[in-house]
Amino acid sequence: MSVLFIGDSTNRGMMYYLIERVNKTLQEWQKAHDMKFYDNINDRKTFISYSYYPQFWISVNQRPTFEKALEQLLFRSQPLQNTGQTILVVGGVQWLNFNHLHIIQKVLKRANLSKIQVVIKSLGMGFHLPVNGVHYLSPVEVQNLWNENQAILNTAKQYGYEVVDTFIITMGRYKEFLQGKCGCHFHEVVKSKTSEGSSSMAMRFSKPYALGKYFNNQSSLVKLQAYASNSQSPYHVRGPINQVYSEILLSRICANDRNVAGL
């Protein structure tokens, strides 16, 4: 199976969560702003690649378009099967719009990959609080963001794409933003410290975010908490909100192939 991610740092957080979730350890972590490739996932049964988009630090007239970035990711991730064994995960905080989904459809058809599974990570509620030195959205802009998200969801349904609606999950969760200048992160990657108790490293769930089949018994939750506090893992991905929508992503993937998560 091949899982390709294209998007910003919030998409990257989902990718690293998936790697730790599947391998029960996270051996490598970088704040990658380019392309990354991992061929040692799930006992080498799963290939994962990632492309950072958009490259906001490059001037607009020189910045690679979404179409070119997606084409390059597909090309460098070859060989890929034109089946549900290839999964493309696209999304970010606020750059995505419904036109990008039309581009995805066009590029996949041109690359003879129209039968792969596409998962859209919808918009998120970052940058909506007035923080000194950080751009934030006005109430009108938040309403516009909601409308854009609805357009993305409708277009995804039209194309038969799966959706992880992070807008609904992140709305009003500002108290769980992690510190930093970005103002949009619900996760952080930390180095393992054997001196820290498992209670500080274990992942927790709140009742509003019960995830159905993954946590319908206590043993499933215990297993997740066990690998989250695994002192043998150099890194851990922390953050309950990122955890929730990453698990939803896994549920979309595992609906077709449960082997990807060893479930």
C-alpha positions as CSV (number, residue, x, y, z in Angstrom):
1,M,0.0,0.0,0.0
2,S,1.1,3.6,-0.8
3,V,-0.1,6.6,1.2
4,L,0.8,10.0,-0.3
5,F,0.3,13.3,1.6
6,I,0.3,16.7,0.1
7,G,-0.4,19.8,2.3
8,D,0.9,22.0,5.1
9,S,2.2,21.2,8.5
10,T,-1.2,20.1,9.9
11,N,-1.2,17.4,7.2
12,R,2.4,16.5,8.1
13,G,1.2,16.0,11.7
14,M,-1.3,13.5,10.6
15,M,1.4,11.7,8.6
16,Y,3.7,11.4,11.6
17,Y,0.9,10.3,13.8
18,L,0.0,7.6,11.2
19,I,3.7,6.4,11.1
20,E,3.8,6.1,14.9
21,R,0.4,4.5,15.1
22,V,1.3,1.8,12.5
23,N,4.9,1.2,13.6
24,K,4.2,1.8,17.4
25,T,7.4,3.9,17.3
26,L,8.5,7.1,15.6
27,Q,12.2,6.8,14.8
28,E,12.6,10.0,12.7
29,W,11.0,13.4,12.6
30,Q,11.6,16.6,10.7
31,K,9.8,19.9,10.1
32,A,9.9,19.0,6.5
33,H,9.0,21.8,4.1
34,D,9.8,19.8,0.9
35,M,9.4,16.1,0.0
36,K,9.9,13.1,2.3
37,F,9.7,9.4,1.5
38,Y,9.4,6.5,3.9
39,D,9.6,2.9,2.7
40,N,10.1,1.1,6.0
41,I,6.5,1.5,7.4
42,N,4.5,-1.5,8.6
43,D,7.3,-4.0,8.1
44,R,7.9,-2.5,4.6
45,K,4.3,-3.3,3.6
46,T,3.4,0.4,3.4
47,F,5.1,3.3,1.5
48,I,4.5,6.8,2.7
49,S,5.5,10.1,0.9
50,Y,4.9,13.7,1.7
51,S,5.0,17.0,-0.2
52,Y,4.7,20.3,1.6
53,Y,2.3,22.7,0.0
54,P,2.0,25.7,-0.4
55,Q,5.6,26.9,-0.3
56,F,4.5,30.3,1.1
57,W,8.1,31.6,1.5
58,I,8.5,31.7,-2.3
59,S,7.1,34.7,-4.2
60,V,3.8,34.0,-5.7
61,N,5.0,34.3,-9.3
62,Q,7.7,31.7,-8.7
63,R,5.9,29.4,-6.4
64,P,5.1,25.9,-7.8
65,T,1.4,25.5,-8.5
66,F,-0.7,22.9,-6.8
67,E,-1.0,21.0,-10.1
68,K,2.8,20.9,-10.5
69,A,3.4,19.9,-6.9
70,L,0.9,17.1,-7.1
71,E,2.3,15.8,-10.4
72,Q,5.9,15.8,-8.9
73,L,4.7,13.9,-5.8
74,L,3.0,11.2,-7.9
75,F,6.0,10.9,-10.2
76,R,8.6,10.6,-7.4
77,S,6.3,8.1,-5.5
78,Q,6.3,5.6,-8.3
79,P,5.5,2.8,-8.8
80,L,1.9,3.3,-7.8
81,Q,-1.1,1.0,-8.4
82,N,-4.3,2.4,-9.9
83,T,-6.3,0.8,-7.2
84,G,-7.5,1.5,-3.7
85,Q,-4.1,0.3,-2.5
86,T,-2.9,3.9,-3.4
87,I,-4.2,6.6,-1.1
88,L,-3.8,10.4,-1.6
89,V,-4.4,12.6,1.4
90,V,-4.8,16.3,0.6
91,G,-5.4,19.2,2.9
92,G,-4.3,21.9,5.3
93,V,-5.6,24.7,7.5
94,Q,-6.9,27.3,5.0
95,W,-5.2,27.2,1.6
96,L,-7.5,24.5,0.1
97,N,-10.5,25.4,-2.0
98,F,-13.0,23.4,-4.1
99,N,-11.0,24.2,-7.3
100,H,-8.1,22.2,-6.0
101,L,-10.4,19.1,-6.0
102,H,-11.0,19.7,-9.8
103,I,-7.3,19.8,-10.3
104,I,-6.8,16.6,-8.3
105,Q,-9.4,14.8,-10.6
106,K,-7.7,16.2,-13.7
107,V,-4.2,15.2,-12.6
108,L,-5.1,11.7,-11.5
109,K,-7.0,11.0,-14.8
110,R,-3.9,12.2,-16.8
111,A,-1.6,10.0,-14.7
112,N,-3.9,7.0,-15.1
113,L,-4.6,6.9,-11.4
114,S,-8.3,7.7,-11.4
115,K,-9.1,4.6,-9.4
116,I,-7.0,5.4,-6.3
117,Q,-8.6,6.5,-3.0
118,V,-8.6,10.2,-2.3
119,V,-9.1,11.6,1.2
120,I,-9.6,15.3,1.7
121,K,-8.6,16.9,5.0
122,S,-10.9,19.9,5.1
123,L,-10.2,23.4,6.4
124,G,-9.4,24.1,10.0
125,M,-10.1,26.9,12.5
126,G,-6.5,28.2,12.9
127,F,-5.7,31.9,13.0
128,H,-9.1,33.0,14.3
129,L,-8.0,34.5,17.6
130,P,-6.4,37.9,18.0
131,V,-2.8,37.1,18.9
132,N,-0.1,39.8,18.8
133,G,2.1,39.4,15.7
134,V,0.0,36.6,14.1
135,H,-2.5,37.2,11.4
136,Y,-6.1,36.4,12.5
137,L,-9.5,36.2,10.8
138,S,-12.4,38.6,11.4
139,P,-15.9,37.2,12.1
140,V,-16.8,37.8,8.5
141,E,-13.7,35.9,7.3
142,V,-14.6,33.0,9.6
143,Q,-18.1,32.9,8.0
144,N,-16.5,32.9,4.6
145,L,-14.2,30.1,5.7
146,W,-17.2,28.1,6.7
147,N,-18.8,28.6,3.3
148,E,-15.6,27.6,1.5
149,N,-15.4,24.4,3.6
150,Q,-19.0,23.5,2.7
151,A,-18.1,23.9,-1.0
152,I,-15.1,21.6,-0.5
153,L,-17.3,19.0,1.2
154,N,-19.9,19.2,-1.6
155,T,-17.2,18.9,-4.3
156,A,-15.6,15.9,-2.5
157,K,-19.0,14.2,-2.4
158,Q,-19.4,14.8,-6.1
159,Y,-16.1,13.1,-6.9
160,G,-16.6,10.3,-4.4
161,Y,-13.7,11.4,-2.3
162,E,-13.5,10.5,1.4
163,V,-13.5,13.4,3.8
164,V,-12.0,14.1,7.2
165,D,-13.8,17.3,8.2
166,T,-11.4,19.0,10.6
167,F,-13.3,22.2,10.5
168,I,-16.1,20.7,12.6
169,I,-13.5,19.2,15.0
170,T,-11.4,22.3,15.4
171,M,-14.2,24.9,15.7
172,G,-14.1,26.3,19.1
173,R,-11.1,24.2,20.3
174,Y,-8.8,27.3,20.6
175,K,-7.8,26.3,24.2
176,E,-6.1,23.2,22.7
177,F,-3.9,25.1,20.2
178,L,-0.3,24.3,21.0
179,Q,2.0,27.2,21.7
180,G,3.9,28.7,18.8
181,K,3.8,31.5,16.1
182,C,1.8,29.4,13.7
183,G,-1.5,29.6,15.6
184,C,-2.9,26.6,13.8
185,H,-1.3,23.5,15.4
186,F,-3.2,20.9,17.4
187,H,-0.1,18.7,17.6
188,E,3.5,18.7,18.6
189,V,6.3,16.1,18.2
190,V,8.4,15.7,21.3
191,K,11.5,13.7,22.2
192,S,10.9,10.7,24.4
193,K,12.0,11.1,28.1
194,T,12.1,7.9,30.1
195,S,11.9,10.0,33.3
196,E,8.4,11.2,32.3
197,G,5.6,9.1,33.6
198,S,3.4,7.3,31.2
199,S,0.5,9.5,32.2
200,S,2.1,12.6,30.7
201,M,2.8,10.8,27.4
202,A,-0.3,8.7,27.0
203,M,-2.9,9.9,24.6
204,R,-6.3,10.7,26.0
205,F,-9.8,10.9,24.6
206,S,-12.7,13.1,25.7
207,K,-16.2,11.7,25.4
208,P,-17.3,14.0,22.5
209,Y,-14.7,12.4,20.3
210,A,-15.3,8.7,20.8
211,L,-14.2,7.0,17.6
212,G,-16.5,4.0,17.2
213,K,-14.9,0.8,16.2
214,Y,-11.4,1.8,17.2
215,F,-12.3,2.3,20.8
216,N,-15.3,0.1,21.4
217,N,-13.4,-1.9,24.1
218,Q,-10.9,-1.0,26.8
219,S,-8.2,-3.2,25.3
220,S,-8.0,-1.0,22.2
221,L,-7.5,2.1,24.2
222,V,-4.9,0.4,26.4
223,K,-2.9,-0.6,23.4
224,L,-2.9,3.0,22.0
225,Q,-1.8,4.4,25.4
226,A,0.9,1.7,25.6
227,Y,2.7,2.7,22.4
228,A,2.2,6.4,23.2
229,S,4.2,6.0,26.3
230,N,6.8,3.7,24.7
231,S,10.1,4.9,26.0
232,Q,11.9,3.0,23.2
233,S,10.5,5.4,20.7
234,P,12.7,8.4,20.1
235,Y,9.8,10.7,19.3
236,H,6.0,10.9,20.1
237,V,3.3,12.9,18.4
238,R,1.1,14.6,21.0
239,G,-2.2,16.4,20.8
240,P,-5.7,15.0,21.3
241,I,-7.3,16.9,18.4
242,N,-4.7,15.9,15.9
243,Q,-5.1,12.4,17.3
244,V,-8.8,12.4,16.7
245,Y,-8.8,13.4,13.1
246,S,-5.8,11.2,12.4
247,E,-7.7,8.3,13.7
248,I,-10.6,9.2,11.5
249,L,-8.2,9.2,8.6
250,L,-7.1,5.7,9.6
251,S,-10.7,4.6,9.7
252,R,-11.2,5.8,6.1
253,I,-8.0,4.0,5.0
254,C,-8.7,0.8,6.9
255,A,-12.3,0.6,5.6
256,N,-10.6,-0.9,2.5
257,D,-7.5,-2.6,4.0
258,R,-7.2,-3.1,7.7
259,N,-3.7,-4.5,7.3
260,V,-2.3,-0.9,7.0
261,A,-2.7,-0.4,10.7
262,G,-2.1,-3.9,11.8
263,L,-5.7,-4.1,13.1
